[in-house]
Amino acid sequence: MPAPFPTSATSELWTLPGGLRLAFERRSGPGFAFDLRLPEGSAHDPVGLEGSSGVLEEWLFKGAAGRDARALQDAFDDLGVRRGGGVGPEATRFGVSGLLDDLSASLGLVADVLLRPDLPEAELPVLADLARQDLAGLQDSPTDLLALEARRVAFPRPADSPLAGFAHPPSGTPEGLEALTADTLRAHLEGYGQAGAVLGLVADLEPEAALQLVTEALGGLRRGRQPRAEAVFHAGQRVHVPDDDAEQTHISLTAPGISPTDPRWLAWQVALTALSGGSASRLFHAVREERGLAYAVSASPVLLGGHGFLTAYAGSTPARAPETLEVMLAELARLPQGLNADEFRRARSGLRASVVFGAESMRGRAGALTRDVAVFGHVRPLAGLRASLDALTLGGVNDFLADYTPVSEMTVVTLGPSDV
């Protein structure tokens, strides 16, 4: 049995022989929640087969261990559990929560889906058509179209990479969906295994019992692979996507940020919260409250390829879009001047609150365990995270900001009836 790595008084982190990392936290109560993250997402679709991960995730639930799709769904429903998950750019996730007595059976059902899927080929045309419908729906969502174009411009696929990269949605592309076959999807499934996988589990169990349950259910999962899609940022790009039917001009900004393993990570989070963390934040006040330029304006951190990036968005009228962009860039340009005491206090308090509220539910905490291990390499105990936030000072954050100049490398992508 693998030796545990203690992360706090109530958390454990183990690595199974096949590579799956299990992060467990004991919490009293009648329920459980687990979040399984496999490091295969839409960015890891093979070139020319865009949509592999999205269609495969749907295909896996069309029957497993001798149950057809209806029987498999009934098996989950009979347990009364809540099931979630889906495919993102860099991972496929399976989440389940319910009553503790049903934890073993729930792990068993997820294991059946991954280890013993039926993969009925007759379902593939239907799944491909559903993916095409999802792609067609994107045409009615300018913000989604802008996000895809922004990733294509800011993170183009390296020419020699066999992976499709970040410029398509999980649904794929029309050409990629047309090229998918049962054989290509089965080959893609071989990558879904323990390598790089993380399971976050919260339940009222002895740690050894939790480890045993997970080992019995998922210890036989194949090794799999841990692909890595390179997020090579192209700075200083300026692209406009014409859309004559759009009523607004949508603006997307992307710039380098801070890596999660960088000791300045929390200082960056405080700065972004001050920039866009509520009605008192800089962007909201300057763009919306002072000038009425845009109803929606925001900035947030994004993790791609193990790196952190700053992204910002606003939607404005075509006539006022140039001013909106100018004000956004001006607010980002004055970040090196630092925060004032009130901004720092509000931003740090907001982060503290998000840490506390995010851990209240078992589902939220299970997801946080998974994210911590996948992103930071270890569980961040809540007490330790709060202590790290408390240890931040205005001077320390401003020392970081003095050297942080995102505008100097900003890539701008706009979508609307006229260029900005």
Salt bridges, closest charged atoms under 4 A:
GLU25 OE1 - ARG365 NH2 3.05
ASP35 OD2 - ARG93 NH2 2.31
GLU40 OE1 - HIS188 NE2 3.87
GLU40 OE2 - ARG225 NE 3.37
ASP45 OD2 - HIS168 NE2 3.06
ASP45 OD1 - HIS188 NE2 3.99
ASP74 OD1 - ARG70 NE 3.28
ASP112 OD2 - ARG67 NH1 3.00
ASP112 OD1 - ARG116 NH2 2.77
GLU121 OE2 - ARG186 NH1 3.16
ASP129 OD1 - ARG132 NH1 2.88
GLU149 OE2 - ARG152 NH2 2.48
GLU178 OE1 - ARG132 NH2 3.32
ASP204 OD1 - ARG26 NE 2.96
GLU206 OE2 - ARG26 NH1 3.02
ASP262 OD2 - ARG264 NH2 2.87
GLU289 OE2 - ARG288 NE 3.50
GLU290 OE2 - HIS285 NE2 3.25
GLU290 OE1 - ARG291 NH1 3.14
GLU323 OE1 - ARG320 NH2 3.66
GLU331 OE1 - ARG334 NE 2.90
ASP342 OD1 - ARG345 NH2 3.54
GLU343 OE2 - ARG282 NE 2.76
ASP372 OD1 - ARG380 NE 3.11
ASP390 OD1 - ARG352 NE 2.51
ASP419 OD1 - HIS240 ND1 3.89
